[in-house]
């Protein structure tokens, strides 16, 4: 598995009738595939997230959407960024992602994290628990899921989960990859060192050197060769052939989040835009190279939160950034 350039669809607010919503999703996945992206992601949420939109904005269930995308694409890998462990029984999740792998001809990636969005848990009736609870559950879940993906039949009796000789058939392969997502330097990175093929790091770009140093430490603690754990960074990209239009899109998007860049202080501007990469293609490429790839990250997973649903924007982004990650 390699994720050098991934495309995440973070919203489904396309100002179209609901009947046209999923065709727009398919169009983006196909455009990403043809533009050189190696992985397409959807979010595993039931409500839209703070920082992107209101809770009642459109949100699709992840694995149903990915299953549909499996039949609409040919080569691109498919994953959630990332599956909330608290939303599914671990062997059921292993079964779901393995079924996606079979349906897609071996293109599934299990992206997984501990879960964090309390409102969804409360309103859907899932136990949220403490921060410690959620990471204990994720640790136990991975001890069940990883063997099931690898063709084993685990028996496990833990604090949170219990399985007995859990069978996972059919499978198309025994090495379905696991990707952890998050920014926690102790718990998330520690689990990634133990279980993952890939770590998608979610943080402010200026924090990347410290994050990578922490990841080196977690790997060395268990004797893992750090070079065997691939990394990527989640970036919010706002791109247009016209850099001024891209900057206007950024301004308008941040206004919906209560930030006015025209009146913000330098400190407020930096805080609001640290995960964003905005401008014309050459500007975005330079920002991602100097702020992300030069820090030592292997690949980029990006969303186009402001205009990814516009025809041609995903293709423009792939054409701009594929040479960076192939270098």
N, C-alpha and C positions, 0 to 999 in steps of 0.2 A: 504494500500500500504506500502510495505517495500522495500527499496533499501539498502541492506547491501553490496552487491558485484555486481557491474555493469561492463559490458565490452563494451567499445567504439571502433568502427572501424574508425580511423581518416584518413585513406588513402586507395586508391584502386590501388596503384602502385605495381602490383604483377609480373611484367615481364612475363605476360601471354597474349595470344590473348584476345581481348575484349570478344569473345564468352565464354571464360573460367573465366571471371572476376566475374560474379555474382555467379556461382557455388562455387567460393572461398569464397565469402561473406556468402553464405548459410552454407558452411562447418564450418566457424568460429562461426556462431550463434548457430548451432547445437552442436558444441563442447562446447561452453559456457554453453548452457542449460544442457548438460549431466555432466558438471564439477561443477555444483552448483552455477553458476552465476544466479542472479534473474532477471537481466535486460540487454538487448542488446540495444546499442545506435549506431546511425549514426549521422554525423554532418549535419546541415542544411546550406550547402554552395554550391555555384556553381563553385567556383574555390578552388584549394588547398590553404591552409593558409600559410602565412609567418611563418617560424619556423618549418615547416614540409616539404614543397616542393615549387616548382614553380607553378604559377597560372594555367598553362596549363596541369598540371598533372591530372589524372583521378579523377572526383568527380561526384557522383550520386545524383540525386534529392532525398531528404530525404523521403518524404511520399510515393512516388512510391516504393522506396526500402523497406520501412517498410511494406507496403502492401504485397509485395511479400514475405517478411520474415514471415508474419502472416500465410501464407499457408505452410511454410516450417518448422515451429516449433510448439511445442505443449503447453509449459508451461511458457516459459520465457516472461517477460514483454518487451514491445517494445516502444522506444521513440527516439526523436531527442535530442541531447545534443549540443546546445538547438536550438529550432526554432527561427529564426530571425523574430521578430514581424513585421518589416518593409516590409517583402516579401509577406505578405498575408493580405487580408481584414479579420478583426477579426472573423466575423461570418463564413466566409469561412474556416478559420482555425479550429474553433469549429466543423464545419461539417466534415473536413478532419480527425481530431483526433478521433471524434466519430465514423466515418465510419471504421477507423482502429480498434477501440475498438470492433465494431460489427464483423468485419472480423476475429479478433483474439480471439473471445470468451471472451472479457473482460480483455485484457492484455495491453491496451494502457496506456501510461502516457504522459501528455502534458508537455514536457520540453520547456520553453520559456525564451527569453531574449530580450533586447532592440535592438540588432543588432549593429555591429561595423565595419564591413569590407567595407571600403569606395569604394575600387576598384570594388567590385561586384555591389554596388549600381550604381556607375557611368556608368559602361559598360553595365549593364542590364536595365538602365533607371529607377531605383527606387530612390525616393527622399531620400537623406541621412539626410539633416538637421543638426541641432546642437545637441550636447549631451543632452541639456535640451529638445529639440524637441522630441528626440527618447524616453526619459523616460516619457514625457507627453503622448506620443502615447501608450506606453506600459501600463501605468496606465489606460487610457481609454479603451484599448483593453481588459484588464483583467476584467473591469467592465461589459463588454459585454460577454466575453467568459465564465467566471466562472458561471454566471446564466444559460447560454445555456447548459453547461455540467451538471448542476444540475437539468435540466428539466423545467426551467423557460423560459419565453418568454420576454426577456428584450426589453424595449424601451429606447433609449439613444440618447441624442443630445449634443455632445461634440464639442470641438474645432477641433478634427481630424476625428472623426467617428460619424456616424449617423445610427441608426437602429430603426425599428419600429416593435414591436411585433415579434421579430426574432424567428422562429420556428426551432427546431433541432430534427428531427425524421428520422430514428428510433434510439433509444438508448437502450443499453443492461443494463445500470445501471445509477443511478443519482449521483454517487460519483467518477466519473473518476478523478484521482488525477492530481494535478498541481505541477510541479517542476520548480522553478526558478533557473537559473544558472548565476553565476558571482561573482565578488568580491567587488562590491561597497558597502561600509559600511552604507551609508545613503540611497541612492535611491533603489538599488537592494535589500538590506536587509529589507528596509522599506516595499517594495512591497511584499516580501516574508512573512513578518509578517502578512500582511493584507490578502493575497490571497492563499498562497502556503501550500501544505502538506509537501513539501520537498525542501530543498535548497542545490544545489550542489555548493560548494565554490571553486572558481578558483583563486589561489594565490600561492605565494611561501610558502613552508611548514613552514618556520620559522615565517610567519605572522599569523599562525592559532590561537594562543592564543588571539591576538588582534582582529581578525575577530570574534571569538566566543563571546568575550566580547561585541563587537559592536552589534552582533545579539541579545544578551541578552537585551541590551538597547532598540533596536527597538521593541522587543516584549513587554517589560515592558511599553513602551510609549503608546501602544494601549491596554494594559491590557490582553495580550495573555500569556498563560502559555507556556514558552519556550519549555517545554518537549513535546508539541504537534507538534512541527516543527522539523521534522527529517533532519539530515544533512549528507552530504557526501563530499568527497574531490576528485578532479580530479588529478590522478597521472599518470605520464609517467613511465611505468615499462619496464625494459629491463632485461629479465630473461633467464637463460639457466641452464641445469644441470651442465654444465661446467662454473663456474663463470668467468674464464678468457675469454671464448668466449663471454659471455655477456658484459664484459668490452670492448672487441674489437668491438662489435656491437655498443656500446655507442660511442666509439671513432670515428668509421666510420660515424655514423649518425651525430654527431656534426661537423665533418669535412664538411659535406654538408651544414651546417649552418654557416660555416666560423670560427668555433672554433676548435683549435687543443689542445686537453687536454695534449699532451706531452710537449707543450711549454707554456701553459697558466699559469698565476700567480695564487696563491691561491684565490685571489679575483675573477679573471675571471672564474676559475673553479667552485667556489661556485655559482656565478651568473648563469652559464650555466646549472648546474645540480641540482638546488634547488628543482625543481619539478620532478626530476628523481630518480628512485629507481632501482638500478642495481646490478646484481651479481647472485650467485647461489641461489636456493630457500630459504635456511635458512637465507642468507644475506638479501634478499629482504623482507622476513617476518619480520625480526628484524627491518629493516629500517622503514617499514610502521607502525609497532607497536609503536616504540619510537618517530617517527617524526610526526605521524598523529593521530593514535587512542588514544595514551596516552594524546594527547592534548584535547580530548573530542569529537572528530568527531565520528558519529555513523557508517558510512560505507565508502567504497572505491569504486569509479568508476575509472577504469584504462583503458589505452590503451597500446597496445604492438606495438608501432610504428615501431620498427625495425624488428620484426620477428613474429608478431601475425598470419600472414598468413601461417606460417610453421606448418605442421601437428603436433599436440601434444603439442604445446606451450601454447595454451589457456587452455588445460586440465591440464598441469603442473601448471599453474598459479592458476587455481581454486582449485586444490588439495592442493596447498601451502597456499592459503590465506583464504579459507572458514573457517578453524578452528579459525582464528584470529577474524573474524567478528561475529562468533557464540559464542565466549567466553563470 
